[in-house]
Amino acid sequence: MAAALKGLNIVVCGSGNGAQAAAGLLASQGHAVNVLLGARYAARAADLAAALAAAGGDITVSSPAGEARGRVAGVTSHAASVTPGADVVVVSLPGPAIPGMLAELAPHLGPHQLVLLLMGTGPANYMSLADAVAAAQGPGAPLPVYAAAKTLPWACRLVGPGRVRVGGAKTALTFAAAPGAPALLKAMLPPLLGSLFPGTAFELEDSPLEGVLGIPYGLMLNPIVHPGVMYGTWADWDGTPLPEAPLFYHAATPTAADAIDGLAADARAVVGALCEALGVNFPAGITDPRSTLAGMYRGQVDDDSTTLSLLRTNAAYAGVRHPMAASPAAPGDTAVTGGGLVPDFSSRLLTEDLPCGLVPLRGVAEILGVATPWVDRVITWAQGVMGREYLVGGKLAGHDVASSDAPQRFGARTVEELALTAARPAGGLATAAEAAPAPAELASEFWEEPISQTLSVRAPSVGAEGFGTAFALDMPSAERAPHLLPGRLLNKACSVIVASAKPPLGAPVRRLNRSVTLPTLAAAM
């Protein structure tokens, strides 16, 4: 497990469950953390700042492992005041809110920073970032380092302003890097992210399909599980208000489990067809939601034999309830509400996971000609209760497709256009000649550069014979490799990697005086 980093300047964008958990935990590790809300949420930022000040400036995160307190440096709605000096910008927002926040950040971002999305929704996020930076700084402006996690590192809920309860931390989590990211960056990001969030091992989702609207990234968890549970709970609801909010996972219905399994089967069918169309092998890492969640919450699930039993027996899900709203009063009733609770269909469990998850999946399926019966069933129900329109006459022809992450929104109508969508330059769809080079080509090109930055670390002495293992990591110039880790983060990431290594006692000194990838470095350990 990676050692924890300290002393970074970090901006956390958002004020919800994940954002406050991230801010509190990162601050508790010794980082300087500022919380940033969108410019239109100045009043909310002031309220949160006042609430935190009343609590001594701390965000308290409680979990089965204990309690962590982190003092945030400040809360603001002005990106210009905190973004330029940040080493890391963490974005934890509902999918529909991400493009707006990226646009506010864009004038102040540079290649010396890492932008990390928690619960990213696929390459559409990266395209939004590229477009925003190009619009703010001009075409060709260098982009920050980019990473997007598949989901939050924890199951968590706000208890109140500055107070978060973590039901359980995920032991493993997959993430995506920028399309065409060089091999060294891909090797360095997992230990760096793991050092930011100790206790969670980050694994890169490195598949040829990753650049095609996030398949499989982002399609095997939230956009399947959340709408599946919502459908299973509320599709046959008769409208009668409930006295309390039902448990979201621990009271999951058999229909919810069937929906999750059916949505996952549809997703696998789309992935299989896409693999065939692109001429690539079906990714070995794609599993069903049950297996993925069982791996993430290893040791916290009593019975993972079925999807239903996993949902009902995952200790990390204890106490998580459905989003609810007060029942509206009947027509002519003078009361403000009618008493009781009704489901809140405006929650992000639908308003994010449909347009940023199931709708893009349905868009890819439509291009490939793949039937998706469960996806169609859930979208049709959900768009009705949400007041949205995506599917019309069995086609993605509704007016709300334009605000979704469906490939059709970006002008992709054929398999060829679909494969190039994520590689397009800012502002338009790429042609075949404009497509980004393959990662292997990029990596090969970078290693031809002369050494411009070297980090050497020597293990402690193990006796008269000398030292353990000595490592030298040589980096190409920033001009030739703008997407590698920026210098400040690079040094910290390398320190974490070496600190995590356990060379055998008496190992001979080895010097790596040439450019190497981290797998080569690891082999030398």
Secondary structure, DSSP 8 states (H G I E B T S, - for coil): ------S-EEEEE--SHHHHHHHHHHHHTT-EEEEE--GGGHHHHHHHHHHHHHTTTEEEEEETTEEEEEE-SEEES-HHHHSTT-SEEEE---GGGHHHHHHHHGGG--TT-EEEETT--SHHHHHHHHHHHHHHH-TT----EEEEESS-SEEEEEEETTEEEEEEE-SEEEEEE-TT--HHHHHHHHHHHHHHSTT-EEEE---GGGGTTTSSTTTSSHHHHHHHHHHHHHTT--S--BSS--BSSTT--HHHHHHHHHHHHHHHHHHHHHHHHHT----TT---HHHHHHHHTTTSBS--SSHHHHHHHBGGGTT-B--EEEEE--TT--SSEEEEEEE-TTSHHHHTTIIIIIHHHHHHHHHHT---HHHHHHHHHHHHHHT---EETTEE-SGGGGGS--GGGGT--SHHHHHHGGG--TTS---GGGS---HHHHHHHHTTS---EEEEEE--B-STT-BS-EEEEEE--TTT-TTS--HHHHHHHHHHHHHH----TT-------SB--HHHHHHH-
